[in-house]
């Protein structure tokens, strides 16, 4: 959660503060559990690969191109929700919410194993935002692959925690934001599959 020091919330009552501290503590505990899973060269390489292909939604554009060229009858509107989801995801997550919440990345002083350094702020995860937005959009284009799209989105999100650049709440918030963006982007396509 973006609030890292609940003592700063002067207007909150004690029960609210206690609840927030419990949530933050749970978030940190789950982070440390995932982040402290065994780190060997292979597991780090797999996590770096998943994180890398999720950067700026790159893997989803490759999948979208594959699905587009596989179709016999190509829909000229096919890429509209893909572009919209990517654009909305980047603007909202990377350029608005991150600076609005300004949550610092996990640090070594809490026991984080930092495998990959990341710039700017932590909340929400743009990787997760784009992954779930585009998983939603592509799932409607190719419903048979829905499970695989969401599995890939989950793995990309988990890789960010494992690499020490996001808390679980960053990824969950990004996933929820991304899902909402996916719904909106898909509905904005006048010729999308129903």
NORQUI-V208356 format. One record per residue. N is the residue number from 1. RES is the residue in one small letter. SS is DSSP state (2 for helix, 1 for strand, 0 for the rest). PSI is psi in whole degrees, -180 to 180 (none if undefined). OMEGA is omega in whole degrees, -180 to 180 (999 if undefined). Layout:
N/RES/SS/PSI/OMEGA  N/RES/SS/PSI/OMEGA
This chain:
1/x/0/148/-174  2/x/0/-24/180  3/x/0/113/-177  4/x/0/-18/179  5/x/0/95/-174  6/x/2/-14/179  7/x/2/-19/-179  8/x/2/-16/-177  9/x/0/90/-174  10/x/0/-29/-176  11/x/0/-8/-176  12/x/0/143/177  13/x/0/166/-176  14/x/2/-37/180  15/x/2/-38/177  16/x/2/-44/178  17/x/2/-43/180  18/x/2/-42/179  19/x/2/-46/-180  20/x/2/-41/179  21/x/2/-36/177  22/x/2/-44/180  23/x/2/-45/180  24/x/2/-41/178  25/x/2/-43/178  26/x/2/-43/179  27/x/2/-45/-180  28/x/2/-39/180  29/x/2/-44/178  30/x/2/-40/176  31/x/2/-51/-177  32/x/2/-35/178  33/x/2/-50/-179  34/x/2/-44/-178  35/x/2/-27/-178  36/x/0/11/170  37/x/0/155/-175  38/x/0/131/177  39/x/0/106/173  40/x/0/171/-175  41/x/2/-41/-178  42/x/2/-47/-178  43/x/2/-39/177  44/x/2/-40/-180  45/x/2/-41/179  46/x/2/-45/179  47/x/2/-41/178  48/x/2/-38/178  49/x/2/-48/-180  50/x/2/-43/178  51/x/2/-41/-179  52/x/2/-45/-179  53/x/2/-18/177  54/x/2/-11/-178  55/x/2/125/179  56/x/2/18/178  57/x/2/20/-173  58/x/2/-48/-176  59/x/2/-32/-178  60/x/2/-32/176  61/x/2/-37/177  62/x/2/-45/179  63/x/2/-43/180  64/x/2/-43/178  65/x/2/-43/179  66/x/2/-47/-180  67/x/2/-38/-179  68/x/2/-50/-176  69/x/2/-16/177  70/x/2/-25/-178  71/x/0/138/176  72/x/0/-44/178  73/x/0/105/-173  74/x/0/129/-179  75/x/0/121/-177  76/x/0/-15/178  77/x/0/1/-172  78/x/0/-44/-174  79/x/0/-9/-178  80/x/2/-54/180  81/x/2/-28/178  82/x/2/-46/180  83/x/2/-43/179  84/x/2/-46/-179  85/x/2/-42/179  86/x/2/-45/-180  87/x/2/-50/179  88/x/2/-42/-179  89/x/2/-47/-180  90/x/2/-46/-177  91/x/2/-50/-176  92/x/2/-47/-175  93/x/2/-54/-171  94/x/2/-36/-171  95/x/2/-10/179  96/x/2/-64/-173  97/x/2/-38/180  98/x/2/-42/-178  99/x/2/-26/177  100/x/2/-44/-179  101/x/2/-30/177  102/x/0/45/180  103/x/0/126/179  104/x/0/154/175  105/x/0/161/173  106/x/0/143/-176  107/x/0/158/179  108/x/2/-31/-175  109/x/2/-12/173  110/x/2/3/179  111/x/0/11/-179  112/x/0/140/171  113/x/0/108/-176  114/x/0/103/179  115/x/0/-35/-178  116/x/0/127/177  117/x/0/147/179  118/x/0/150/-179  119/x/0/172/178  120/x/0/-147/-170  121/x/0/176/-168  122/x/0/-33/-169  123/x/0/124/-3  124/x/0/178/178  125/x/0/118/178  126/x/2/-34/176  127/x/2/-47/-179  128/x/2/-39/179  129/x/2/-52/-179  130/x/2/-39/-178  131/x/2/-48/-177  132/x/2/-31/175  133/x/2/-47/-176  134/x/2/-28/173  135/x/2/-41/178  136/x/2/-50/-178  137/x/2/-49/-177  138/x/2/-27/177  139/x/2/-30/178  140/x/2/-22/175  141/x/2/-33/-178  142/x/0/78/-175  143/x/2/-29/-179  144/x/2/-23/-178  145/x/2/9/-176  146/x/2/-48/-178  147/x/2/-41/-177  148/x/2/-37/178  149/x/2/-46/-179  150/x/2/-33/175  151/x/2/-44/178  152/x/2/-42/179  153/x/2/-43/179  154/x/2/-44/-179  155/x/2/-38/177  156/x/2/-44/178  157/x/2/-45/180  158/x/2/-35/-180  159/x/2/-32/-179  160/x/2/-34/176  161/x/2/-45/-179  162/x/2/-38/-179  163/x/0/-8/175  164/x/0/21/-178  165/x/0/-9/179  166/x/0/148/169  167/x/0/158/177  168/x/2/-39/-180  169/x/2/-30/175  170/x/2/-44/-178  171/x/2/-43/179  172/x/2/-45/179  173/x/2/-42/178  174/x/2/-40/179  175/x/2/-44/180  176/x/2/-44/177  177/x/2/-45/-180  178/x/2/-42/179  179/x/2/-45/178  180/x/2/-41/178  181/x/2/-40/178  182/x/2/-44/178  183/x/2/-49/-179  184/x/2/-46/-177  185/x/2/-40/180  186/x/2/-41/-179  187/x/2/-20/179  188/x/0/-7/178  189/x/0/111/-176  190/x/0/-19/-178  191/x/0/24/180  192/x/0/156/177  193/x/0/136/-179  194/x/0/none/999
